[in-house]
Amino acid sequence: MAARLAQVEGAEHTAMLGLGVYRPARVVTNDEVAGPIDSSDEWIRTRSGIKTRRFASDAETIVEMSAAAGRDALAAAGITADQVNCVIVATSTWLLLTPAAAPQVATQLGMNHPAAFDISAGCAGFCHAIAVASDLVKGGTAKYALVVGVERLTDAVNPTDRGTAFLFADGAGAVVIGPSDEPGIGPTVWGSDGTQHRAIRQDKDWMEFFNEIDAKGADAVRPYLAMEGTAVFRWAAHSLKTVCLDAIASAGLTPGDIDAMVPHQANGRIIEIMARELKLPQDTALANDIEHTGNTSAASIPLAMEALLRSGETKPGTDALLVAFGAGLSYAAQVVKLPNWQ
């Protein structure tokens, strides 16, 4: 008879134990980005809700920003680096096919050789990584996991593209996920719609670019991020209500129980529509960090969580709905207890 394999038991419940963020030093106004796209501060504010955003310097790399956010998340959680068993970095702007950024982030933080890998789910990447990390802790594969959402979208955006240049920005946010005495991360409702894959995309693949270099030399145009803004707006405005309601119900709650909502900071108008469609209570705290941070894709949710906590509109331990959507199209939502922050 074959021997029976031993099983590892994990935590019954998980929670986000600590939050840290990194915002690049350089603040960029609408006037600065408006010139190359023949736009204006008023046009940008009206269509996106953005007033300023942050652009990273050459020294503020994916690894450096991730490590800075991760360091503060560990401190807020009261966890040391050598206790972390897994690092997950959610990003779409790590411009190497291999190796991943996560092992370098772990080393930068002085960790003791944890598992470390990147995931790419566009702007929904952070919520995807939360789901994976929570399940790893519940399954016993890790006791503590560090999840980072980080982007340098200024590396991927054409500054003369009227559809994207004013929207996207840079930054990083991180949370420590570990065992909890009570449920702190509800079931994740997630999915994808590949029929909408062209809505947010890289406008050419790397082989196409290499072939252009061979044919055109210095006249070849590098790949950039492209977006069909109207298609994304319609999809998000009309498709995410069910995802959000399913996430709330899966957590055993009703919309009236939600203390805060932290949606992906894609567009100010989308945020308003989502809150209205869900009929959340009037006193529900609504993250609107896009006004000063822009759209930072996978970094958007943790940065918005920190801004909401810092404002005093909500506090650690309250029930918050996280929801994000992006390239793929991919989407994810979960109800969480907001973490301690630093």
Buried (B, 14 or more C-beta within 10 A) or exposed (E): EEEEEEEEEBBEBBBBBBBBBBBBEBEBEBEBBBEBBEBEBEBBBEBBBBBBBBBBEEEBBBBBBBBBBBBBBBBBBEBEBEBBBBBBBBBBBBEEEEEBBBBBBBBBBEBEEBBBBBBBBBBBBBBBBBBBBBBBBBEEBBBBBBBBBBBBBBBBBBEEBEBBBBBBBBBBBBBBBBBBEEBBBBBBBBBBBEEBEEBBBBBBEEEEBEEBEEEEEEEBEEBBBBBBBEBBBEBBBEBBBEBBBEBBBBBEBEBEBBBBBBBBBBBBBBBBBBBEBBEBEEEBBBBBBBBBBBBBBBBBBBBBBBBBBEEEBBBBEBBBBBBBBBBBBBBBBBBBBBBBBB
